[in-house]
Amino acid sequence: MPTATERSSARILVADDEESIRWVLERACSQQGHTVTTVGSGSEALEALRSHPFDVAFLDIRMPDISGLDVLAKAR
């Protein structure tokens, strides 16, 4: 099994309207060597997905402007 330094780094998007959730996920993923982009709304998530390729996206289901499920549907 590869060690953390031998694994390839993933580009991860974290979209959540709660800053504390974004911080925890960013910190956990960054410590594993991944590149993390955080945003605070569904519309920002869509903009980020249009601008950059991501390997993984953590999307909050309930956000004030666009839900995570709607972001997922539009991103597909």
Secondary structure, DSSP 4 states (H G I P E B T S, - for coil): ---TTTSPPPEEEEE-S-HHHHHHHHHHHHHTT-EEEEESSHHHHHHHHHHS--SEEEE-S--SSS-HHHHHHHH-
